[in-house]
């Protein structure tokens, strides 16, 4: 009996072994599937944090037991800490340390600065003190460069001046013969192309330059102009006397066949200035804080209409400004056509117009008798401020030759200019300025 039973059991041994192997295989397969699902969910950020049970009641084992941080040029840091959490902060700089998480619950620490997305472009806090516009770098303490530029009709082959459209502030003033001259101020001249043609200094243009603690570029000067430069200690570069003349060039093809070619052909450029200025040893930054102009987005909310302004300097010279509402600027015309920049053909346009009335008389002594003019830029007077299609009457004041110009409304409050370039015309009080 026992022998028969033993024989029957022996027959089923292979079946028992097969069942045991099958159960083991199924168990391993189930465990493997669970581990794979946990790993996938942790890689995609879908697993429960802190080792909490998932929906099936299983606990997912962490892929890594110690904190690890992976960084690359895409600046996405992935951190797994000992509490089984996944932290994926985004930063614009490569982290040199693991991201911080709260070990008690695996949540991101709110003080973790790596979670800030610095890829967005920050708003620049640097301001150009002559325009009120933001700049990529801080240029506020640089001394501006002031250039004396010809505006004689015979020196403008196509009613265009090189580099004028990039000037931050442009003064237009009378010289002898009823013609005008520009003083162009550049807070950062480095990216300006050709500038010119460059003309001579007058004593009142020297006074304007000093108001900005600017470096003065000119070609020659009147006797009183030279006296003021020396007396006032103005940092200057003069092509005629050869003072720091490496920055100058002659454009011999500027006006072919014209007799004025010889003295209307002096030019410079932002590249020349950038190359040579550091070698001259003079001061390139302000020695003390300078008063800057104030700016706003709405400079004249309640003024009179000014979609066109005509500024008259003499019986033979006026400048006309036409308002472009889309651009919120005034385009300049003179000599019967639009005034442009010879470098790029762009129209010369300004956000602000300041017209200052200052008595102008024939100069007596110090080179007088040649029709040279005289004016006093120190003191006070009246004028107009034009911006945004409107104008208001203003007063101007200047304490002394080292001080900046101060502009106030009729109620005594200082004006705020619109952000952008400014034109300043100095006219005799008897020459009317009209608006329409």
Secondary structure, DSSP 8 states (H G I E B T S, - for coil): -HHHHHHHHHHHHHHHHHHHHHHHHHHHHHHHHHHHHHHHHHHTT-S-STT---TTS-----S-SS-EEE--TT-B-EEE-TT--EE--B-SS--SS---B-TTT--B-TT-GGGS-TTS-----EE-TTT--EESS--TTB--EEEEEE--GGG-TTSEEBTGGG-SEEEEEE-GGG-EEEEEEES--TT--EEE-B--B-HHHHHHHHHTT-EEEES-B-HHHHHHHHHHT--EEETTTTBTGGG-EE-TTTTTT-GGGGTS-EEEEHHHHHHHGGGS-S--B-SS------EES-S-SS-EE-SEEEEEEETTEEEEEEEETTTTEEEEEETTEE-EETTT--B-EESEEEEEE--EEE--SSSTTSS-EEE--SEEEEEEEEETTEEEEEEEEE-STTS--EEEETTS-B--EESS-EEEEEE-TTS-EEE-
